[in-house]
Amino acid sequence: MTGTNEYCIEARDISVQFPVKSPFHLNRKRGEKKTKLLTAVNHVSLSIRTGETVSLVGESGCGKTTFGRALLRLVNTAPESQILFHGKDISRLDEKHLHPYRAKMQMIFQDPMTSLDPRKTIGAIIAEPLIALHLASGTEAEKKVREAMDMVGLKPDHYDRYPHEFSGGQRQRVGIARALVAHPEFIVCDEPISALDVSIQAQVINILEDLQNRYGYTYLFISHDLSMVRHISDEVGVMYLGSLVEFAPVKELYENMLHPYTQSLMSAIPEPDPIANRNAKRIILTGEVPSPLNPPKGCPFWTRCRQCMEKCAEIRPELRNVGNGHLVACHLIHSDR
Amino acid sequence: MQNRLLDVKHLKTNFHTQAGIVQAVRDVSFYVNEEECVGIVGESGCGKSVTMLSIMRLLEENAETTADSILFQEKEISKYTNTQIRKMDGRELSMIFQDPMTSLNPVFTIGQQFAGPLARNLHLKGRPAREKAAQMLKLVGIPIPEERLAQYPHELSGGLRQRVMIAIAMCCNPRLLIADEPTTALDVTVQAQILELMKRMQREFHSSVILISHDLGVISTMASRVMVMYGGKIVEEGPVDDLFYHPAHPYTKGLLASIPSKKGERLVPIFGTPPDLLDPPKGCPFAERCSACMKICQIAMPGTHVLSEGHTCRCWLYHPSVMQEKGRKHDGNE
């Protein structure tokens, strides 16, 4: 977690849109287009220093996973989007030229039950990136796989066993081993612990931290567990309806939340502390997240915001720096703090 | 003393599977007082849901439940036939399930899903039933309830569906509401809404709630008394403050310690995995993962020891002879 000042990943102005066909054509109002565009990620810029961890938090459907996938070039981004990997723009590269970068960028998935092929042995699953990227084969691949298994604490005799023989925590170790077998530099961890039991979560987080200390990995950690985010991150971004609404170093964010959405998100989390809970004044948000197919004009959060002003519904607030590396997009906050 | 609403003694549930007999619930005794919220914490597979499903008789045919007694409002319901138990559904006992996506029937409208319990328990049909359903939806904070009654579950979001589930479960004013991970599938902001709603409903209807969750935060906001389950057994039980501020069982301590507090501090995980209930260990189910494990823990099941009023713990560390030994060592050190 001792990062350098060099950026591993710089994402500039990332937008992702998905065309959505209405399945219920009868519901469509007259004159409505057949295919709508769903904006999953809306002009998000974010940079991660080498060896550091940046977390993205937000409710389901806010676009945090799509953003992670966009960084890995797994979804198509808008023409103005730029992804810089160690200063080199990889957002326009074709698959052939992207090839050397694929090995350096890996992903750990949320659900260890469905992200492992049930018909392959553990050894074959972990070897997949090596085979797919033509990095190694045969005995050399096996050697690398066994190294990776050792790094995450899997025993050598697990090599020939199948995923169903393992518990959730063990399977997530297999997922991590698969991500790091090709010696990546940047790993997107997409909710790596949310499918695990509390007593197992800490085991997996410790592995991720140890690996970062030893090999200097850079993580994008996607999660909705805000206490774990506080523990693991250097910087945290809060997303709402496809937009980055607040971004700050972890200490700054948790001590000085500025955006009303961040404040209500944090206050909604029940802490395992009965007395604090009894005295806590929760900000309970009313209503639900608006549909990204039909997002509100102006600030994405104004429909649920308690401090909404007239101009919030009209003008979209820009992400502004308020000092200490703290960025926030809200009309309530003026740049001269 | 408060009145006991539910009193379960020595409940055991086994599943007969191809691999053998899975002992999911191994001799569990507990009680729920009137107008009280009891929390049950535990990992997946520890038997917390099966305990409740056994009482509700909602398990598959391969399950075999035995109990010395299950008293509900001083009636012995363990001797009831399934039909008698089903008659209690909704009016006496009611249950909310984890996943609001799959626990509503997709081919019926919201209004139609209210029809069953309302007709069976309150003998409401037609317009009065519809009015009662709309009134319930309004109570759980759903805007324009009349329109929602004509909609199908897929037209509602997860939070709204869970509200509908709560409205259906509460519509016949049950004495005991069993909520099995009611907010696990929801986002934190929606979770806060639902928990607030459940608290309000409990106050207004004077019902008791059993809340099952693996989230210690949720339990600590809702429950006044907490039971910790592990390996099919209740390992610790006590008032919420005692349990969170003075946990006794090494497993409870481990759970609380594995929650991150500050950045930089290394997490303290519980090593290993829960026991296989196909062949449960002879001794303490937690012995294999316990850092304070002694010889006796592997050989014999510990008894339940009373630590303070209402706070009990199933662990050899609190056996009088071990406590004495510890005291002696402690004196020697000083």
Interface residues (C-beta under 8 A of the other chain):
Chain A: E59 S60 S167 G169 Q170 D197 V198 S199 I200 Q201 A202 Q203 I205 N206 E209 H224 L226 S227 M228 R230 H231 I232 S233 V250 K251 S264 L265 S267 A268 I269 P270 E271 P272 D273 P274 I275 N277 R282 I284 L285 T286 E288
Chain B: E43 S44 S157 G159 L160 D187 V188 T189 V190 Q191 A192 Q193 L195 E196 H214 D215 L216 G217 V218 I219 S220 T221 V240 D241 F244 Y245 G254 L255 L256 S258 I259 P260 S261 K262 K263 E265 R266 L267 V268 P269 I270 F271 T273
